[in-house]
Amino acid sequence: MPTAQHANTPTAHAHNTTLGRTGLRLTPISHGTMTFGLDWGWGTEIEDSYKIIDAYTEAGGNFLDTANIYTKGHSEKIIGDHIGRHPARRDRTVIATKFMGNMFPGDPNGGGASRVGIINACEESLRRLQTDHIDLYWMHFWDHRTPIDETMRALDQLVRDGKVRHIGFSDTPAWKCAQAQTLADWRDYEPLIALQIEYSLIERTVEHELIPMAQELGMGVTPWSPLKGGVLTGKYRRGQDKPGEGRATSGWIDAILTDETYDLIDEVIAVADEASCTPAQAALSWVQRRAGVASSIIGARTMDQLTANIDALKVVLTEAQTKRLDDASTPPNIFPNSFLPYVQNNVQGGTTINGTPSEPWHMAPQSDDERH
């Protein structure tokens, strides 16, 4: 039986990648800090959060991702407090945070992507993070009530003022991202360099429009929830009781655990056994090597989770193993992508150009050379 190859590198994070069309270097695993603090009733204690940052940094990780609304602002403050104790780390750490979430109930201007909302949110995040700049500032999700030119102009001003280094969008339709990027090009605004979206073996619909758009327009992809909230760790098995911990108790998990999902979980477990790794490591290795992906965001709540997730970087699935996971998780195609393969002969006159006419070229896994 073929087995996975294990990278022979000094540290799991020895290979880095640039983000979008920039020279900003990121480690392939970033640490999402939505779990820092207990303000939502679950998460990680402050001191344990500090230990996780230390362990992630010592393993070579350099990218912390947060948001103004994570644990009601406490996540940002935990990062700021801890890095404030180690000032030499600040310039070695890429800190990303997000605006949009409203921190002030009753105030319609307390959130959103307006000039007022963006600038106020940035000042508050800088204060909590205890830094004079944000390395990557995300629009958390689309604000359909604010003109995109207002948003892009405000973000450009923050970059020109030195308060933000780079900008990106999260959870926004592909057509709106494309509109924003085109506007930035026309008006010489700061361009979007990254796209943060949910992406995993269970959530692959982003392959229809969002990832091809990001590749075409120079945005590196940073997947969130690459393990689908723990579903792909192997702890959920057909016919077994669900673990009663963390977010699993909220009931959202029931909508995900369909017969099709259990079939996929079975395949992930089988591939992981063959590859001598855990199901979570197999799932992370798969997503990290998808086309366009720069750095996958993990959200470890414990040291054991962090160590196991970072070790996923040492796992390289074989082509056969990757294909098994691809085949078990490919979502149904949508229009016009479902239609276009059938009209290629009208364009190519019966010839073949760069592979077969229906080849999904933009979804091919990346080799290590392509990624680094």
Secondary structure, 3 states (H helix, E strand, C coil): CCCCEECCCCCCCCCCEECCCCCCEECCEEEECCCEECCCCCCECHHHHHHHHHHHHHCCCCEEECCCCHHHHHHHHHHHHHHHHCHHHHHHCEEEEEECCCCCCCCCCCCCCCHHHHHHHHHHHHHHHCCCCEEEEEECCCCCCCCHHHHHHHHHHHHHCCCEEEEEEECCCHHHHHHHHHHHHHHCCCCEEEEEEECCCCCCHHHCCHHHHHHHCCCEEEEECCCHHHHHHCCCCCCCCCCCCHHHHHCHHHHHCCHHHHHHHHHHHHHHHHHCCCHHHHHHHHHHCCCCECCEEECCCCHHHHHHHHHHHHEECCHHHHHHHHHHHCCCCCCCCCCHHHHHHHHHCCCCCCCCCCCCHHHCCCCHHHHC
